[in-house]
Amino acid sequence: NYFFIESRIERKIDDWKAFEYRLKPIKFISEAQKYIYDDDNFWFTKFENYILNQNVLKVGSGLGYLDNMIQFNCNEFKVIMEEGYDGTNLPFNNNEFDAVISSYMLHHAQNKNQVLSELKRVSNKVIIIEETHDNLKSYISNIFNCWNTNKKAMQKVRIRPFNYYSIIELKNSLSDLKIIVHESIKRGNYFVECYIAKHK
């Protein structure tokens, strides 16, 4: 079964803090939406223990499925959409969050490296899920898969063809951090990578 959190109510029971969740079923209107949900859930299981009871920021929302999963685990949770800032500078203080999450977002940003730099600045820990490539065929697959999946899911996105990281480029972009977890999965001709990293 697939559910969205409709509301979360905090309750105090003696010295315990409890949360009451009210759920509503998710109605997928395409197979692509269910695919995105299942993919979000797959990657969520890789990092859920790293955000437990922490203050978390997520940049970009997509269809909201991953946001919904994160709410169950963290203490405080904020989501910022592209229209909520200038697309480059995040309106938060240095190290304001315990963790910041970017899921399939950087290749849609106006300036992926600047946004990545901002993710590092506002948080002690960075969680990145991103599609990557290792050759021209893989690079073309990145673009086509992103366009095709989002079109079928009826999700409007900007395709920025020159914004996709190569495997080496993404690794080098995180070289100033200590890598806690790295997982790479090949899907057809391209890759999806998950990095969990913190400041050295």
Disulfide bonds with the S-S distance in Angstrom:
none
